[in-house]
Amino acid sequence: MSSLKLGGRLARGVVAIGVLLMGAVAARAGTAADDAETAYVLGVGYQELARYPEAIAQYTQAIRLVPDHAKAYHNRGVCRAVSGDLLGALRDLTAAIEDEPTWVKAYLNRGLGFDQRGDVDMALADLTKAIAVDPRRADTYDARGTVRRHQGNWAGALADYARAVTLDPYLGSAYQHRAQLRLERGDAAGAIADFSQQIALRHELSRAYRERAAAHERRHDLDAALADLTKVIELDPNDPAAYQRRADLRWQRGDRERAIADVSAMIALEPESPEGYWHLGRLYLDQQQWDAAIEQFGRGLRYQDRATPEAVALAYHARGVAHERRGALEAALADYTQALTRSPMLVEAYANHAAVSWKLGHASSAIADYTTVIRLQPVDAEAYAWRGALRFQQDDAQGAIDDCTLALARQPRLATAYQTRGAAYWKLGRRHEAMVDVEHAMVFGSAELQAVLGPFLEQLRAQQPPVAPSSTKSQTH
């Protein structure tokens, strides 16, 4: 889809007209041509007032009276595009071109329509035709640059944008589109230069500040990004997204108090939107303030009907993590279940549901959850390892060995898999293999695990059986 707004660009070609003029024209009557012109001018007035159905009706009347009324076809195409009737708009713009084969604006606007529909080849043909007819129009090069960008022709797009700003150094949209392309291609410095030029041309343009902030972030210049987001908020104090992004950056810098203030401002602007509460909940979760996080997730869930099922699932999952961290395992299990009800593909929720089920003694449920994790994400080595540990606890030593072997095939340095498999080998009397695995667990394990396994290794050497892990840690994604 084109980033250019078809209706907005087309509407700039419409002459402003007021209600008094429409009334005066309506009083006229004459020949069919006169009546067609009356209808056309009325259509222009309605269009300027954004009364598109009335404008379409007047343009249709003009075309009925004068079937080759190119301007009426063109402007009716504008109104149809703004009203969402893209195919109707393209038909009207085609009719305008048939009546006026060298009308540059009609080719330009039809090209934008084709681009909006996703037909970049037709769009490119129309815009190239427009440039051939009038090679001095900067906006046509700007539009073709965007189509080439959608086509993946980065060099061609940059060349068109360069030509656009050469022809019209005050064309802010060309700087903006080139900046967006440069940012997509990893040229953050070039993007910042273009966004800066756009801002210099239109100081009140908050979108340029917002996008330049993203470019500064790409270069890890958080001070400059924060300054630009602050400018966005100065220009539009009612922009919740700007408060949210600034809160994230302030949080990254450790400015917790002002980050929370920004999210609180976001909530004040949209008190019945769940996103602000959930965002604040995640900040508290990151700060390990479990009760505060639980409270904010709960507030947001009151308005869950305003969010997508996936977003609601993530909120339940995050609140489940907070419940689990504070030791409320039953509440955590309930939240993970709610998350899975709304998003059955949420792997982290299955993993955490398994972990809590294990802690509550529901081994069969935990094994089923890990099996689902493995089905959804076959490369998850830890899921195999934990399922293996559960199978060992249920006296399925061979099943534990099979799972841990699969885990180690995916992650050869996974200490817990060596630990469990070593215990299973010992249980089956395969002492040498058990010794090798526990030694590997000692090599790859954390200092904490080494402290636990050290005595067990001595037991192995004294022909005493080791143990497998007794629980799993939840994922906090």
Secondary structure as UniProt FT lines:
FT   HELIX           6..11
FT   TURN            12..13
FT   HELIX           19..26
FT   HELIX           32..48
FT   TURN            49..50
FT   HELIX           52..65
FT   TURN            67..68
FT   HELIX           70..82
FT   TURN            83..84
FT   HELIX           86..99
FT   TURN            101..102
FT   HELIX           104..117
FT   HELIX           120..133
FT   TURN            135..136
FT   HELIX           138..151
FT   HELIX           154..167
FT   TURN            169..170
FT   HELIX           172..184
FT   TURN            185..186
FT   HELIX           188..201
FT   TURN            203..204
FT   HELIX           206..218
FT   TURN            219..220
FT   HELIX           222..235
FT   TURN            237..238
FT   HELIX           240..252
FT   TURN            253..254
FT   HELIX           256..269
FT   TURN            271..272
FT   HELIX           274..286
FT   TURN            287..288
FT   HELIX           290..301
FT   TURN            302..303
FT   HELIX           304..306
FT   HELIX           309..325
FT   TURN            326..327
FT   HELIX           329..342
FT   TURN            344..345
FT   HELIX           347..359
FT   TURN            360..361
FT   HELIX           363..376
FT   TURN            378..379
FT   HELIX           381..393
FT   TURN            394..395
FT   HELIX           397..410
FT   TURN            412..413
FT   HELIX           415..427
FT   TURN            428..429
FT   HELIX           431..444
FT   HELIX           447..461
FT   TURN            462..463
//
